Every structure is written in C-alpha cells, then in structure tokens.
Amino acid sequence: MNWSSLKTYSALTLVSLFYGINYSVLKIVVPQYVGPYGFIVFRVIIASGVFWMIHSFNREKINWKKDGLTLTLCALTGVAVNQLLFYKGISLTSAVNGSIIMTLTPVLVLMWAFLLIGEKITRTKVIGIVLGLIGAVIILYQPDALLNAGDWRGDILVLINSASYSCYLVLVKPLMKKYKPMTVVTWVFTIAILFVIPVGMSQASSVEFSSLPPKVWWSMGYAIIIVTVVVYFLNAWTLVKVDSSVVGAFIYLQPLFATGTAILFFDEVFLLKHLLAAIFVFTGVWLVTMNKKSS
C-alpha cells in the first residue's frame, strides 16, 4: 500500500469513527433539548458558513447551466433528505439499530449506480444485495418484547436516509472530477439551506439556549464541526481518490464504533439479533464491493 492509499483509507476510517460515535452523541441532544429538524437547520447553516470562510481563500466558478441541477440534487439527497431523516430516525431508534442499517449504504450505492449510470449488476452483486436486505429485515423486525430496543419507525427513516445518501455518493462523483472538493461541498450545503429551513425553522426558533447544559453544547459542537464540516470534506476529498463504492464500503466500520460507544458510555444493550443482522449485512456488502473489479 502506497502513501497516497494509506492517507485515503485513514481518512475513510476516521469518517467511520466520527460517524460511529455520532449515533450516541446525538441522543444527548435530540430530541430532549433540540428537535431533530431544528438541529439540522443549525447544522447546515453553521457548516455552510464555515465552508464559505474556507472556500473564500480559493474560489472557483461553477457552470450553473450545466451542473446546477446536479448540485441541487446533491443538496437534496446528500444533506436535506439525508440529515432530516437520519436525525429524526436516530431520535426514535437505538444507536445500534441505526448504525447497522446504515451499513446497507454500499449495497444501495451500487443499486443507484445501476439505475442512474447503467452500471452492470452481476449474480454475485445480486446475492450481496439480497443478503444485505435480509440483514435490514432482521434489524427492522421488532417482537413486542424488544420494542424498547428501538422504534421501527426510526429504523425505516434511517433506512430511507441511507438510500438518499447512497444516491448522493453516485451523483456527486462526476462533480468531484470537475471541481475542487471544497467548492462542491460549499455549494451543496448552501443550496441545502433552502430545503431545511421550511422544515425545521419552527423547531430551531423554539430552542431555549440559556437552559442547555454543557454536555449538550459539546455534543452539538461535535455534530456540527466534526461530523459535518470535517466528515463531509474528508468524504469529498476521498471521492477524488477512489470510487463511490469504496467510500461506501468503509461504513462497515460504523457498527463497530457505534456499538462500542453505545455499550461503553450509554448503557445500550447489544442483542443477538444485532449480531445476526450484522453478519448478513457485512457479508452482502463484502460480496458487492469485492466483486467490483471482476464485473
């Protein structure tokens, strides 16, 4: 492995680590202190401001006639729908459920690639998709005795969020070949403001900031600066280096980090069905991504 690959894979590992921790950190803030939609308004606006401060040092023009629609779709799928549904979903379900469902992203990336750009899906890829979906069904199924481990409605929202983010990874790849990563991310977040404000402004305006304890401020800071600014830039940077499916494949690591954080610090319980679902999902995603070179 050369130095360039090591840097890329290290960045992707950090992204999974930051995301994995975020599943539990979010539950400190949402929904007890800040509504999920309201928090997205703060997250997108503040992150957009930070991106513009960085982008101002090296501005780049966008061909809006040719790429405006794609940027808008990226803002919708990669920020607005993705984040609104994820934060609402994770406020309803458990961190462990959410992290395992999100490992379907690499499978969904290849499905979107087939639908949007005509990428061939082989028999091995189909088997991988089926195994991944079985894993999702296992995690979504909640007998009455286990309802306290996670709300199925939250699981559904996280699943839709995963599909939306997967679509974003496919849509944004061509833009990364034409523009600098910071240019793309800056405009994606700026456009996304138009989508999230109508949905979350009422929740955002009702937050009583004076009553927020320090742990909530720290958690919000982590979600906005680390999981938004740092993670989205690292993802954009790595998309220049590797295919979308490789970026998606590193989501394998999120359940490991999320489960460890939830069990160590937030007293969540890891159930046998989580392990079974993870085995199906990991196997399915591995088959899909490992088959890429031979397809």
C-alpha positions in Angstrom: 0.0 0.0 0.0 1.5 3.4 -1.0 1.4 6.6 1.0 -1.5 8.1 -1.1 -3.7 5.0 -0.5 -2.8 5.0 3.2 -3.9 8.6 3.6 -7.1 7.9 1.8 -8.0 4.8 3.8 -7.0 6.5 7.0 -9.3 9.4 6.2 -12.2 7.0 5.5 -11.5 5.2 8.8 -11.7 8.5 10.6 -15.0 9.3 8.9 -16.5 6.0 10.1 -15.1 6.6 13.6 -16.7 10.1 13.8 -20.0 8.8 12.4 -20.0 5.8 14.7 -19.5 8.0 17.8 -22.2 10.4 16.5 -25.0 7.8 16.8 -24.8 8.0 20.6 -23.7 11.7 20.9 -26.8 12.7 19.0 -29.1 11.1 21.6 -27.8 13.6 24.2 -29.2 16.5 22.1 -32.1 15.1 20.1 -35.0 15.2 20.9 -34.8 16.2 24.6 -33.1 19.6 24.1 -33.4 20.3 20.4 -35.9 19.0 17.9 -34.3 16.9 15.1 -35.4 19.2 12.3 -34.4 22.3 14.2 -30.9 20.9 14.9 -30.5 20.3 11.1 -31.1 24.0 10.5 -28.3 24.9 12.9 -26.0 22.2 11.5 -26.5 23.2 7.8 -26.3 27.0 8.3 -23.3 26.9 10.6 -21.4 24.3 8.4 -22.2 26.3 5.3 -20.7 29.4 6.9 -17.5 27.6 7.9 -17.3 26.2 4.3 -17.6 29.6 2.8 -14.9 31.0 5.1 -12.5 28.3 3.8 -13.8 28.5 0.2 -13.2 32.3 0.1 -9.5 31.8 0.0 -9.6 29.8 -3.2 -12.9 30.5 -5.0 -13.9 28.5 -8.1 -16.7 29.3 -10.6 -19.5 26.9 -11.2 -21.1 26.2 -14.6 -24.6 26.6 -13.3 -26.2 25.9 -16.7 -24.6 22.5 -16.9 -24.2 21.5 -13.3 -26.8 23.5 -11.3 -29.4 20.7 -11.4 -26.9 18.1 -10.2 -25.7 20.3 -7.4 -29.3 20.8 -6.3 -30.0 17.1 -6.3 -26.8 16.6 -4.3 -28.0 19.1 -1.8 -31.4 17.4 -1.6 -30.1 13.8 -1.3 -26.8 14.3 0.5 -27.8 17.0 3.0 -31.5 17.8 3.3 -33.3 14.4 3.0 -30.3 12.6 4.3 -29.8 14.6 7.5 -33.5 15.4 8.2 -34.5 11.7 8.1 -31.4 10.5 9.9 -31.7 12.8 12.9 -35.4 12.1 13.2 -34.8 8.4 12.8 -32.0 8.2 15.3 -34.1 10.1 17.9 -36.7 7.3 17.7 -34.5 4.2 17.4 -31.3 2.9 19.1 -27.8 3.8 18.2 -27.0 0.1 17.5 -30.0 -0.3 15.1 -29.2 2.9 13.2 -25.5 2.0 12.7 -26.3 -1.5 11.4 -29.0 -0.2 9.0 -26.6 2.4 7.6 -24.2 -0.4 6.6 -26.6 -1.1 3.7 -25.2 2.1 2.1 -22.6 0.4 -0.1 -25.2 -2.0 -1.5 -27.6 0.9 -2.2 -24.7 2.8 -3.9 -24.4 0.1 -6.5 -28.2 -0.1 -6.9 -28.3 3.7 -7.6 -25.2 3.3 -9.9 -27.1 0.8 -12.0 -30.3 2.9 -12.2 -28.6 6.2 -12.8 -25.5 5.4 -14.8 -26.2 1.8 -16.1 -23.5 0.0 -14.1 -23.8 -3.8 -14.6 -25.1 -5.8 -11.7 -23.8 -9.4 -11.7 -25.0 -12.5 -10.0 -22.6 -12.0 -7.1 -23.8 -8.5 -6.7 -27.4 -9.6 -6.6 -26.6 -12.2 -3.9 -24.9 -9.5 -1.9 -27.9 -7.2 -2.2 -30.3 -9.9 -1.1 -28.1 -10.7 1.9 -27.9 -7.1 2.8 -31.7 -6.7 2.6 -32.2 -9.8 4.8 -30.0 -8.1 7.4 -32.1 -5.0 7.2 -35.3 -7.0 7.7 -33.8 -8.7 10.7 -32.9 -5.4 12.4 -36.3 -3.9 11.4 -38.3 -6.8 12.9 -39.2 -6.0 16.5 -41.1 -8.5 18.6 -43.2 -6.9 21.4 -40.6 -7.9 24.0 -37.9 -6.0 22.2 -39.7 -2.8 21.3 -37.7 -0.9 23.9 -34.5 -1.6 21.9 -35.6 0.6 19.1 -38.7 2.0 17.3 -39.4 0.5 13.9 -40.4 3.9 12.6 -37.0 5.3 13.4 -35.4 2.3 11.7 -37.5 3.0 8.5 -36.4 6.6 8.5 -32.7 5.7 8.9 -33.1 3.2 6.0 -34.6 5.9 3.7 -31.8 8.2 4.8 -29.3 5.5 3.8 -30.9 5.3 0.3 -30.7 9.0 -0.1 -27.1 9.3 1.0 -26.2 6.4 -1.4 -27.8 8.3 -4.3 -25.7 11.4 -3.3 -22.5 9.4 -3.4 -23.3 8.5 -7.0 -24.5 11.9 -8.1 -21.6 13.9 -6.6 -18.8 11.8 -8.1 -18.8 13.4 -11.5 -18.7 16.9 -9.9 -15.6 15.9 -7.9 -13.9 15.3 -11.3 -14.7 18.8 -12.5 -14.4 21.0 -9.4 -12.4 21.1 -6.1 -14.0 19.2 -3.2 -14.4 22.3 -1.1 -16.2 24.1 -4.0 -18.7 21.3 -4.3 -19.3 20.8 -0.6 -19.7 24.6 -0.1 -22.4 24.9 -2.7 -24.2 21.7 -1.7 -24.6 23.0 1.8 -25.6 26.5 0.7 -28.4 25.1 -1.5 -29.5 22.7 1.2 -30.3 25.7 3.4 -33.3 26.4 1.1 -34.6 22.9 1.8 -34.1 22.5 5.5 -35.3 26.0 6.8 -39.0 25.4 5.8 -39.0 22.0 7.6 -37.0 22.9 10.7 -37.2 26.6 11.4 -40.1 26.3 13.9 -38.2 23.8 16.0 -35.0 25.8 15.7 -36.7 29.0 16.9 -38.1 27.3 20.0 -34.8 26.2 21.4 -34.0 27.8 24.9 -30.2 28.2 24.6 -29.8 29.6 28.1 -31.1 26.3 29.6 -28.8 24.0 27.6 -26.3 22.1 29.8 -22.6 22.0 28.8 -22.8 18.4 27.6 -25.4 19.5 25.0 -23.2 22.3 23.8 -20.2 19.9 23.4 -22.4 17.4 21.7 -23.8 20.0 19.2 -20.3 21.2 18.6 -19.1 17.7 17.8 -22.0 17.0 15.4 -21.6 20.3 13.6 -17.8 20.8 13.4 -16.6 17.2 13.3 -19.4 15.2 11.8 -20.4 17.9 9.3 -17.5 20.1 8.3 -14.7 17.6 8.8 -16.5 14.5 7.7 -18.1 16.0 4.6 -14.8 17.5 3.4 -13.0 14.2 4.0 -15.6 12.3 2.1 -15.4 14.8 -0.7 -11.6 14.6 -0.8 -11.6 10.8 -0.8 -14.2 10.7 -3.7 -11.5 12.3 -5.8 -9.1 9.4 -5.0 -11.4 6.4 -5.1 -14.8 5.2 -6.4 -18.1 5.9 -4.6 -18.4 2.2 -3.7 -15.1 2.2 -1.8 -16.1 5.3 0.2 -19.4 3.5 1.0 -17.7 0.2 1.9 -15.9 1.9 4.9 -19.3 2.2 6.5 -18.6 -1.4 7.5 -16.7 0.1 10.5 -19.5 2.2 11.8 -21.4 -0.5 13.7 -18.1 -1.4 15.4 -17.5 2.1 16.6 -21.2 2.9 17.3 -21.8 -0.3 19.3 -18.6 0.2 21.3 -19.6 3.8 22.1 -23.2 2.9 23.0 -22.3 0.0 25.2 -19.3 1.7 27.0 -20.9 5.1 27.6 -24.6 4.9 27.1 -25.7 1.6 28.7 -27.3 0.3 25.5 -27.6 -3.5 25.1 -26.2 -5.4 22.2 -28.7 -8.2 21.3 -28.2 -11.4 19.4 -30.3 -10.1 16.5 -27.9 -7.3 16.1 -25.0 -9.7 15.6 -27.1 -11.8 13.2 -28.2 -8.8 11.2 -24.6 -7.5 11.1 -23.3 -10.8 9.7 -25.9 -10.7 6.9 -25.2 -7.1 6.1 -21.4 -7.4 6.2 -21.4 -10.5 4.0 -23.7 -8.8 1.5 -21.7 -5.6 1.3 -18.4 -7.6 1.1 -19.7 -9.6 -1.9 -20.9 -6.4 -3.7 -17.7 -4.5 -3.2 -15.3 -7.3 -3.7 -17.0 -8.2 -6.9 -16.5 -4.8 -8.4 -13.2 -5.5 -10.1 -14.5 -8.6 -11.8 -17.8 -7.1 -13.0 
